[in-house]
Amino acid sequence: MATAAEIEEALQDYVQRCNANERLRKMLRNWTRVVHFRCTDTPDAFTMRIVDGEIVETKTGADGTPDLVISADSEDFANMFWGDLNPAAKYASGEIQVKGAQEDVFRVDAMAALIWVD
């Protein structure tokens, strides 16, 4: 089980990698969303705000009305944000769940494909 502090640290690293990835930023241009990450094994949650393809804010807790809700256990979130876990297999098996509009789910899939290139 990962602590909230470990997930937050990993999330900050993820934000830096996403915002530095020009290909990803270009793909997400004009995409503005609020994403909630909810841990299934702890009460922890995190909010990410994306404005025109740039992650402009993250915070602890579920803040605002989400466009997407991604649920997973705390260890999977930490490993995913650090880049140690490609979420595709966990998503396919149902261990990571994504709820939102189909177009937004496709964009999250594309984010994973560009960030976690094997």
C-alpha positions as CSV (number, residue, x, y, z in Angstrom):
1,M,0.0,0.0,0.0
2,A,1.4,3.4,-1.0
3,T,0.9,6.4,1.3
4,A,-0.7,9.6,0.1
5,A,2.7,11.4,0.3
6,E,4.2,8.7,-2.0
7,I,1.4,9.1,-4.5
8,E,1.7,12.9,-4.4
9,E,5.4,12.7,-5.0
10,A,4.9,10.3,-7.9
11,L,2.1,12.5,-9.3
12,Q,4.3,15.5,-9.3
13,D,7.0,13.6,-11.3
14,Y,4.3,12.5,-13.7
15,V,3.1,16.1,-14.2
16,Q,6.6,17.2,-15.1
17,R,7.0,14.4,-17.6
18,C,3.6,15.0,-19.2
19,N,4.0,18.8,-19.5
20,A,7.5,18.3,-21.0
21,N,6.3,15.9,-23.7
22,E,5.6,18.1,-26.7
23,R,3.9,15.3,-28.7
24,L,1.5,14.7,-25.8
25,R,0.8,18.5,-25.3
26,K,0.1,18.8,-29.1
27,M,-2.3,15.8,-29.0
28,L,-4.1,17.2,-26.0
29,R,-4.3,20.8,-27.2
30,N,-7.8,22.3,-26.6
31,W,-8.5,19.6,-24.0
32,T,-9.6,21.0,-20.7
33,R,-10.7,18.5,-18.0
34,V,-10.9,17.8,-14.3
35,V,-9.7,14.3,-13.4
36,H,-10.2,12.6,-10.0
37,F,-7.9,9.7,-9.0
38,R,-9.6,7.6,-6.3
39,C,-7.7,4.9,-4.4
40,T,-9.7,1.8,-3.9
41,D,-7.7,0.5,-0.9
42,T,-7.4,3.8,1.1
43,P,-9.6,6.9,1.5
44,D,-7.1,9.0,-0.6
45,A,-8.1,10.9,-3.7
46,F,-6.3,13.4,-5.9
47,T,-7.5,16.0,-8.4
48,M,-5.7,17.0,-11.6
49,R,-6.8,20.0,-13.7
50,I,-5.8,20.0,-17.4
51,V,-6.2,23.2,-19.3
52,D,-5.6,23.2,-23.1
53,G,-3.5,20.1,-22.7
54,E,-1.3,21.3,-19.9
55,I,-1.6,19.9,-16.4
56,V,-1.9,23.2,-14.5
57,E,-2.8,21.9,-11.0
58,T,-2.9,18.8,-8.8
59,K,-4.1,18.7,-5.3
60,T,-4.9,16.2,-2.6
61,G,-8.6,15.4,-2.3
62,A,-11.4,15.2,-4.8
63,D,-12.0,18.9,-5.7
64,G,-14.7,20.0,-8.1
65,T,-16.8,18.1,-10.5
66,P,-14.8,15.6,-12.4
67,D,-15.0,14.9,-16.1
68,L,-13.1,11.6,-15.5
69,V,-12.7,9.4,-12.5
70,I,-9.9,6.9,-12.4
71,S,-9.9,4.3,-9.7
72,A,-7.1,1.9,-8.7
73,D,-5.3,0.8,-5.6
74,S,-2.8,3.1,-4.1
75,E,0.3,1.0,-5.1
76,D,-0.9,1.0,-8.7
77,F,-1.3,4.8,-8.8
78,A,2.2,5.3,-7.3
79,N,3.8,2.9,-9.7
80,M,1.8,4.3,-12.7
81,F,2.8,7.9,-11.9
82,W,6.5,6.9,-11.4
83,G,6.4,5.2,-14.8
84,D,7.1,1.7,-13.3
85,L,3.7,0.4,-14.3
86,N,2.1,0.6,-17.8
87,P,-1.6,0.8,-16.9
88,A,-2.9,-0.9,-20.1
89,A,-2.9,-4.4,-18.7
90,K,-4.4,-3.4,-15.4
91,Y,-7.1,-1.4,-17.3
92,A,-7.8,-4.3,-19.5
93,S,-8.2,-6.6,-16.5
94,G,-10.5,-4.1,-14.7
95,E,-8.0,-3.4,-11.9
96,I,-7.9,0.2,-13.1
97,Q,-11.2,1.7,-13.9
98,V,-11.9,4.8,-15.9
99,K,-15.3,6.5,-15.9
100,G,-16.1,9.4,-18.2
101,A,-17.1,10.2,-21.7
102,Q,-15.7,7.8,-24.3
103,E,-13.6,10.5,-26.0
104,D,-12.0,11.4,-22.7
105,V,-11.2,7.7,-22.0
106,F,-9.5,7.5,-25.4
107,R,-7.4,10.5,-24.6
108,V,-6.3,9.0,-21.3
109,D,-5.4,5.8,-23.2
110,A,-3.4,7.9,-25.6
111,M,-1.6,9.7,-22.7
112,A,-0.6,6.3,-21.3
113,A,0.7,5.2,-24.7
114,L,2.9,8.2,-25.1
115,I,4.2,8.3,-21.5
116,W,4.7,4.6,-21.0
117,V,6.4,3.6,-24.2
118,D,7.8,0.1,-23.8
